[in-house]
Amino acid sequence: MTDVVIVGGGPGGYEAALVASQLGGRVTLIERRGLGGSAVLTDVVPSKTLIATAEVMTTLRGAHELGLRLDGSADLAKAFRVDLAAVNERVLRLAAAQSDDIGTRLRAEGVRLIEGTGRLDGTECVIASTADGDERLKADIILIATGTTPRELPDARPDGERILTWTQLYGLDAMPERLIVVGSGVTGAEFASAYNALGADVVLVSSRDQVLPGEDADAGRVVQQVFERSGMAILSRSRAQAARVVGDEVVVELADGRTVTGSHCLMAVGSTPNTVGIGLEQAGIATDSRGYLSVDRVSRTTARGVYAAGDCTGVFALASVAAMQGRIAMWHSLGDAVGPLDLRTVAANVFTAPEIATVGVGQAELDAGLVNALAVMLPLHTNPRAKMRGIADGFVKVFCLPTTRIVIGGVVVAPIASELIEALSLAVREKLTVDQLAESFTVYPSLSGSIAEAARRLHVRSTDQALPH
Ligand SMILES: Cc1cc2nc3c(=O)[nH]c(=O)nc-3n(C[C@H](O)[C@H](O)[C@H](O)COP(=O)(O)OP(=O)(O)OC[C@H]3O[C@@H](n4cnc5c(N)ncnc54)[C@H](O)[C@@H]3O)c2cc1C
């Protein structure tokens, strides 16, 4: 039997454990905090559960426009008080239940679970340090899936009460009066959006011109406009360099000397990989200059028999990618059919209001001349279902190759973009043409009708197709 030892029980680790067990490996998984990892306990599950409550508030805010009235208030959301303690209790309960479910499934599949910290001793042995002492585990195959930790600025150390990382937010039992969010990447923007919808006064400190600098620029513009219209203060081109607690307040110092004062501050300034002190150097496993494990597209590290998956590889910080890297590692090492990881087909979503979902090639690559493609962008306010639902902000963008008209990417900005992107994701993965996408029926009226309409606009008459572009 092949002994597989996995260090880290997040999506990269536990999905790999399931595959390894299915393929007949004798699998041991070492996790030091809780099954499901950061994804389940502090990151994806808690944040999206919090956002589910925020979405209800956003809907209530739009209710007046749809003809709903509450005596004495033009804003239905104002009739509700957010009980943050109850919201956070639900968030943590759901996360714990999800973690339990994962443990139950792993045990049912015969995976041995060790509660402890793992470190490599060469490339054929892992030491698990537990409350009962150390255990040496012989390994034919090792998978490292240790994830990341929130990055801290030296002069803005989280105290867990007023200066917080996203993992500490769920300890709040009352709505922050004024929440300063430092960082306008995906994590910062999602929490700023959620707390804004929940009724907190939010200040978003962004070092860039526009929020969500890593996303499609048109999409970032829409989200920024919605944020500003809803009363959020955005300090653009403002770099936070320090934060300190003064009495009942937090004072954030910006690089240009200005200060911002709030009741709480969320630091969302990225993550650092959990790759220190786990025996990498001794095992001859290379990392890049920032400490991320170097892997190829079948998740191999530089050491034979040692694989790595998920955020600790710095490939694409998504739970879905972590899980796929983990599965690929096991398919490869245990001799099953396997294709290399294809980042061009990854669907990603930013859970702001509205959401931004993307797949495949992006506008930035077109603008930089890296890809020759045609693009169509349809604003959502022309969509009949959007009008009925009072959705004014958002769009659908489709990219295709000029000659073959094969769909190579797309962007959806809409309240449920995470669901709508599926059609484009399938088209990119299966290399469908815009005609194939357009000819599949969509429901009338529906938001997905705009995806088919965008594809129709990229149609070219068959008699014109032979013409040079
Ligand atoms: C706020 C936030 C929201 C997010 N939302 C989404 C989302 O909506 N969708 C999405 O796809 N992605 C989302 N992500 C990204 C997602 O959380 C990560 O991509 C995912 O958690 C990566 O999984 P992983 O298995 O690599 O690591 P993790 O989930 O971090 O798991 C790693 C585990 O390894 C354990 N560990 C570390 N070192 C050791 C050791 N030496 N011994 C034993 N155990 C160890 C840790 O305790 C941890 O449990 C979000 C991230 C953040 C910060």
The ligand as an SDF file (V2000), in Angstrom:
LIG
                    3D

 53 58  0  0  0  0  0  0  0  0999 V2000
  -11.7860   36.5700    3.6890 C   0  0  0  0  0  0  0  0  0  0  0  0
  -11.5560   35.5700    2.6210 C   0  0  0  0  0  0  0  0  0  0  0  0
  -12.5980   35.1280    1.8550 C   0  0  0  0  0  0  0  0  0  0  0  0
  -12.3960   34.1850    0.8590 C   0  0  0  0  0  0  0  0  0  0  0  0
  -13.4400   33.8080    0.0800 N   0  0  0  0  0  0  0  0  0  0  0  0
  -13.2650   32.8990   -0.8960 C   0  0  0  0  0  0  0  0  0  0  0  0
  -14.3460   32.4900   -1.7040 C   0  0  0  0  0  0  0  0  0  0  0  0
  -15.4630   32.9790   -1.5630 O   0  0  0  0  0  0  0  0  0  0  0  0
  -14.1350   31.5360   -2.6360 N   0  0  0  0  0  0  0  0  0  0  0  0
  -12.8980   30.9670   -2.8000 C   0  0  0  0  0  0  0  0  0  0  0  0
  -12.7530   30.0850   -3.6790 O   0  0  0  0  0  0  0  0  0  0  0  0
  -11.8410   31.3440   -2.0660 N   0  0  0  0  0  0  0  0  0  0  0  0
  -11.9960   32.2980   -1.1140 C   0  0  0  0  0  0  0  0  0  0  0  0
  -10.9340   32.6730   -0.3390 N   0  0  0  0  0  0  0  0  0  0  0  0
   -9.6430   32.0010   -0.5240 C   0  0  0  0  0  0  0  0  0  0  0  0
   -9.6350   30.6570    0.2230 C   0  0  0  0  0  0  0  0  0  0  0  0
   -9.9120   30.8640    1.5830 O   0  0  0  0  0  0  0  0  0  0  0  0
   -8.2930   29.9680    0.0720 C   0  0  0  0  0  0  0  0  0  0  0  0
   -7.9330   29.9440   -1.2720 O   0  0  0  0  0  0  0  0  0  0  0  0
   -8.3420   28.5520    0.6350 C   0  0  0  0  0  0  0  0  0  0  0  0
   -8.5630   28.5800    2.0150 O   0  0  0  0  0  0  0  0  0  0  0  0
   -7.0310   27.8200    0.3470 C   0  0  0  0  0  0  0  0  0  0  0  0
   -7.1080   26.5310    0.8340 O   0  0  0  0  0  0  0  0  0  0  0  0
   -5.8010   25.7980    1.3870 P   0  0  0  0  0  0  0  0  0  0  0  0
   -6.1770   24.3760    1.5960 O   0  0  0  0  0  0  0  0  0  0  0  0
   -4.6490   26.1150    0.5310 O   0  0  0  0  0  0  0  0  0  0  0  0
   -5.4720   26.5000    2.7750 O   0  0  0  0  0  0  0  0  0  0  0  0
   -6.2860   26.7630    4.1020 P   0  0  0  0  0  0  0  0  0  0  0  0
   -7.7470   26.7760    3.9010 O   0  0  0  0  0  0  0  0  0  0  0  0
   -5.6390   27.9680    4.6900 O   0  0  0  0  0  0  0  0  0  0  0  0
   -5.9400   25.4990    5.0030 O   0  0  0  0  0  0  0  0  0  0  0  0
   -4.6210   25.2480    5.4260 C   0  0  0  0  0  0  0  0  0  0  0  0
   -4.6680   24.4940    6.7370 C   0  0  0  0  0  0  0  0  0  0  0  0
   -3.3740   24.0280    7.0440 O   0  0  0  0  0  0  0  0  0  0  0  0
   -3.2070   24.0580    8.4480 C   0  0  0  0  0  0  0  0  0  0  0  0
   -1.7750   24.0530    8.7380 N   0  0  0  0  0  0  0  0  0  0  0  0
   -0.8610   24.9970    8.4250 C   0  0  0  0  0  0  0  0  0  0  0  0
    0.3660   24.5880    8.7830 N   0  0  0  0  0  0  0  0  0  0  0  0
    0.2090   23.3620    9.3420 C   0  0  0  0  0  0  0  0  0  0  0  0
    1.0960   22.4260    9.9020 C   0  0  0  0  0  0  0  0  0  0  0  0
    2.4280   22.6440    9.9380 N   0  0  0  0  0  0  0  0  0  0  0  0
    0.6080   21.2700   10.4130 N   0  0  0  0  0  0  0  0  0  0  0  0
   -0.7280   21.0130   10.3760 C   0  0  0  0  0  0  0  0  0  0  0  0
   -1.6170   21.8630    9.8530 N   0  0  0  0  0  0  0  0  0  0  0  0
   -1.1500   23.0210    9.3390 C   0  0  0  0  0  0  0  0  0  0  0  0
   -3.8980   25.3300    8.8610 C   0  0  0  0  0  0  0  0  0  0  0  0
   -4.2880   25.2490   10.2310 O   0  0  0  0  0  0  0  0  0  0  0  0
   -5.0950   25.3410    7.9240 C   0  0  0  0  0  0  0  0  0  0  0  0
   -6.2140   24.7580    8.5450 O   0  0  0  0  0  0  0  0  0  0  0  0
  -11.1050   33.6540    0.6430 C   0  0  0  0  0  0  0  0  0  0  0  0
  -10.0350   34.1080    1.4030 C   0  0  0  0  0  0  0  0  0  0  0  0
  -10.2530   35.0630    2.3770 C   0  0  0  0  0  0  0  0  0  0  0  0
   -9.0870   35.5650    3.1830 C   0  0  0  0  0  0  0  0  0  0  0  0
  1  2  1  0
  2  3  1  0
  2 52  2  0
  3  4  2  0
  4  5  1  0
  4 50  1  0
  5  6  2  0
  6  7  1  0
  6 13  1  0
  7  8  2  0
  7  9  1  0
  9 10  1  0
 10 11  2  0
 10 12  1  0
 12 13  2  0
 13 14  1  0
 14 15  1  0
 14 50  1  0
 15 16  1  0
 16 17  1  0
 16 18  1  0
 18 19  1  0
 18 20  1  0
 20 21  1  0
 20 22  1  0
 22 23  1  0
 23 24  1  0
 24 25  2  0
 24 26  1  0
 24 27  1  0
 27 28  1  0
 28 29  2  0
 28 30  1  0
 28 31  1  0
 31 32  1  0
 32 33  1  0
 33 34  1  0
 33 48  1  0
 34 35  1  0
 35 36  1  0
 35 46  1  0
 36 37  1  0
 36 45  1  0
 37 38  2  0
 38 39  1  0
 39 40  1  0
 39 45  2  0
 40 41  1  0
 40 42  2  0
 42 43  1  0
 43 44  2  0
 44 45  1  0
 46 47  1  0
 46 48  1  0
 48 49  1  0
 50 51  2  0
 51 52  1  0
 52 53  1  0
M  END
$$$$
